[in-house]
Amino acid sequence: MSRHDVHGPATPVAMLARVAATLLLAVSALLTAAVGGVAAAGADSASSQAQDRPLPAELTKYVPDSAEWKRAAWMVIPTCAGRGGDFSLWVISVLRDTPALLEHYQPSASAAAARNKAILDGYRALGENALDTVPAGYCVDDVRRWAGADETMKPFGFAWGTTGQSSFYCTDRDPDSTREQEYNRHVGAERGPCDGFAISCDGAKTTGAKTACAQWNAFAENHVRRVEQVRRDAIAAHPAVARAAVTTSGSWLPMIGIGAAGLAALLLVPLVHRRVSRGRR
């Protein structure tokens, strides 16, 4: 017994339905493959951006225990000799090198060239004023005693910049990463521009230590406010525009193919319908 004996002969309407269903399935398969491919490409791109890359020569001084680190100004200054280095000088250096740090650790920001330039210009201005804004003479051993030792924290072995942060990030991160997971990922300096430099004062026991620690955190809070203003101003002056979305590579090609397949389906179904109608006459 044949299939037609069981189900009956195929009618023109059934044939049309089969054609339409086949076309829809083909379009659906294309859509699934393309969306999956684009999503995977997006994840791979974000992950590759977050990978460590060799530091430019001018930034190697921030790598703890490197030769450049050991001869950096904050490590050799006499006033903090034998006291772990000068945290104040390190912060001043970080603020001055912020544009280079951002360009290395947040290269995706260059996608919006005008806005990125405005942000970097704002950070340059903050760096130029660093000597006037950063409290001087804070030796690392003193700050570590106030904040509490934490050898996992880069680069000096105490926590900084974990409270009172800016809402902005300064590194290209893995898609599922959190700020907390980024604290000790690189050399530490890359966090300063956005995380700020606030420290805990729980270990400051004397009146002088409490006053000095409070003065430091007043600077840290003011820095974060300035960072927020720099980036808000840049975003306001250079808002995102729709055409930025088209500055992509071949990732749109699958979507174009889907559109073409869908259009073909819409054109072909009426054609089949007309041919079936002629066959009935």
C-alpha positions in Angstrom: 0.0 0.0 0.0 1.4 3.4 -1.0 1.6 6.5 1.1 -1.1 8.1 -1.1 -3.4 5.2 -0.4 -3.2 6.0 3.3 -3.2 9.8 3.3 -4.9 10.5 0.0 -3.4 12.4 -2.9 -1.7 15.7 -2.3 -4.1 18.6 -3.1 -2.8 21.9 -4.6 -3.5 23.6 -1.3 -1.4 21.0 0.5 1.4 21.4 -2.0 1.3 25.2 -1.4 1.5 24.7 2.3 4.4 22.3 2.0 6.3 24.8 -0.1 5.7 27.6 2.3 6.6 25.5 5.3 9.9 24.4 3.6 10.8 28.0 2.8 10.0 29.1 6.4 12.2 26.3 7.8 15.1 27.2 5.5 14.8 30.9 6.6 14.6 29.8 10.3 17.7 27.6 9.9 19.6 30.5 8.3 18.5 32.8 11.1 19.5 30.4 13.9 22.9 29.8 12.3 23.6 33.5 11.7 22.5 34.7 15.2 24.5 32.0 16.8 27.5 32.9 14.7 27.2 36.6 15.5 26.7 36.0 19.2 29.8 33.7 19.3 31.8 36.3 17.4 30.7 39.0 19.9 31.8 36.9 22.8 35.1 36.0 21.2 35.7 39.7 20.4 35.1 40.8 24.0 37.2 38.0 25.3 40.1 38.8 22.9 40.0 42.5 23.8 40.3 41.5 27.5 43.4 39.4 26.9 46.7 40.7 28.3 48.9 42.3 25.7 52.6 43.3 26.1 52.9 46.6 27.9 54.3 49.6 26.1 57.8 50.4 27.4 56.7 53.5 29.2 54.2 51.5 31.3 56.5 48.7 32.4 57.5 50.7 35.5 54.1 49.7 36.9 54.9 46.0 36.9 55.7 45.1 40.5 59.2 43.9 41.2 60.4 44.5 37.6 63.6 46.4 37.1 61.7 49.4 35.9 59.5 49.3 39.1 62.6 49.1 41.4 64.1 52.3 39.9 60.8 54.2 39.6 60.6 57.6 41.4 58.1 56.3 44.0 60.5 53.5 45.0 63.8 55.4 45.2 62.6 58.7 46.9 64.6 59.1 50.1 61.7 60.3 52.3 60.1 56.8 52.0 63.3 54.8 51.9 62.8 51.5 53.8 59.1 52.3 54.1 57.8 50.5 51.0 57.9 53.4 48.6 55.8 56.6 48.1 52.1 55.9 47.4 51.6 59.6 46.7 54.2 59.7 43.9 52.8 56.4 42.4 49.3 57.9 42.3 50.7 61.1 40.6 52.4 59.0 38.0 49.3 57.0 37.4 47.2 60.1 36.9 49.8 61.5 34.4 49.9 58.2 32.5 46.1 57.7 32.5 45.8 58.3 28.7 48.4 55.6 27.9 46.9 53.2 30.5 43.4 53.7 29.0 44.7 53.2 25.4 46.3 50.0 26.5 43.7 48.5 28.8 40.6 49.9 27.2 41.3 49.9 23.4 37.6 49.5 22.6 37.0 53.1 23.6 38.7 54.2 20.4 35.6 53.0 18.5 34.1 56.4 19.3 37.0 58.6 18.2 35.7 62.0 19.1 34.3 61.0 22.4 37.4 59.0 23.3 39.6 62.0 22.5 37.5 64.2 24.8 37.8 61.7 27.6 41.6 61.4 27.2 41.9 65.2 27.1 39.9 65.4 30.3 42.2 62.9 32.0 45.3 64.7 30.7 44.0 67.9 32.5 43.6 65.9 35.7 47.1 64.5 35.3 48.6 68.0 34.8 47.0 69.1 38.1 48.1 66.0 40.0 50.9 67.7 41.9 48.4 70.2 43.3 45.6 67.7 44.1 47.4 64.6 45.5 48.4 64.8 49.1 52.2 64.4 49.4 54.4 62.2 51.5 52.2 59.1 52.1 54.6 56.2 52.5 53.4 52.7 51.6 54.0 51.2 55.0 52.0 53.8 56.8 49.1 53.5 54.3 49.2 49.7 54.6 49.0 49.9 58.4 45.9 52.1 58.1 44.2 50.1 55.4 45.2 46.7 56.6 47.6 44.3 54.8 46.2 42.3 51.9 49.0 40.7 50.0 46.7 39.7 47.1 46.1 43.4 46.3 48.3 44.9 43.6 50.7 46.6 43.7 51.4 47.4 47.3 49.7 44.7 49.4 46.8 46.7 50.7 43.3 47.4 49.3 42.7 50.7 47.6 40.0 52.0 45.2 37.4 49.4 46.3 35.0 51.9 47.7 33.7 55.2 46.4 34.4 54.2 42.8 33.3 55.9 39.6 30.5 54.2 37.7 32.8 53.8 34.7 35.2 51.0 34.0 38.7 51.5 32.7 39.5 48.1 31.3 38.0 45.9 28.5 36.8 42.9 30.5 35.5 39.4 29.9 31.7 39.5 29.3 30.9 37.7 32.6 33.5 39.5 34.8 32.7 41.8 37.7 34.7 44.7 39.0 35.8 42.7 42.0 37.3 40.1 39.8 39.3 42.7 38.0 41.0 44.2 41.1 44.2 42.0 40.8 44.1 41.1 37.1 46.8 43.3 35.8 49.4 45.6 37.5 47.0 47.7 39.5 47.7 51.1 37.8 45.0 50.5 35.2 42.3 50.6 37.9 43.2 54.1 39.2 41.6 56.3 36.6 38.1 54.9 37.3 38.3 53.0 40.6 39.8 56.0 42.4 42.3 55.7 45.3 40.2 55.5 48.5 41.5 53.5 51.4 40.2 52.2 54.7 41.2 54.2 57.8 40.3 51.4 60.3 43.9 50.9 61.2 44.7 54.6 61.8 44.8 54.8 65.6 46.4 58.1 66.4 44.9 61.5 65.8 47.6 62.4 63.3 47.1 59.1 61.4 43.3 59.6 61.3 43.6 63.1 60.1 46.1 62.1 57.4 44.0 59.2 56.2 40.9 61.4 56.1 42.7 64.0 54.0 43.8 61.3 51.6 40.2 60.0 51.2 39.0 63.6 50.6 41.3 63.8 47.7 40.2 60.3 46.5 36.5 61.3 46.6 37.2 64.6 44.8 39.1 62.7 42.1 36.2 60.3 41.5 33.8 63.3 41.1 36.2 64.9 38.6 36.4 61.6 36.6 32.6 61.4 36.5 32.4 64.9 35.2 35.0 64.4 32.6 33.2 61.3 31.2 29.7 62.8 31.5 30.9 65.9 29.6 32.5 63.8 26.8 29.3 61.7 26.5 27.1 64.7 26.4 29.3 66.4 23.7 29.6 63.3 21.6 26.4 61.2 22.0 26.2 57.8 20.4 24.5 57.9 17.0 22.8 55.1 15.0 25.3 55.2 12.2 28.0 53.9 14.6 26.3 50.5 14.4 27.2 50.1 10.7 30.9 50.5 11.3 31.3 46.7 11.5 33.0 44.0 9.5 31.4 41.0 7.9 29.1 40.2 10.8 26.2 41.8 9.0 26.6 39.6 5.9 24.6 36.7 7.5 21.7 39.1 8.2 21.7 40.3 4.6 21.5 36.7 3.5 18.6 36.1 5.8 16.8 39.1 4.4 17.4 37.9 0.9 16.1 34.4 1.8 13.0 35.9 3.4 12.3 38.1 0.4 12.7 35.0 -1.9 10.1 33.2 0.2 7.6 36.0 0.0 8.0 36.2 -3.8 8.0 32.4 -4.4 4.8 31.5 -2.5 2.5 33.7 -4.7 4.2 32.3 -7.8 3.5 28.7 -6.6 -0.1 29.8 -5.8 -0.6 31.1 -9.4 0.8 28.0 -10.9 -1.5 25.8 -8.8 -4.5 28.0 -9.8 -3.7 27.5 -13.5 -3.5 23.8 -13.0 -7.1 23.8 -11.6 -8.5 25.4 -14.8 
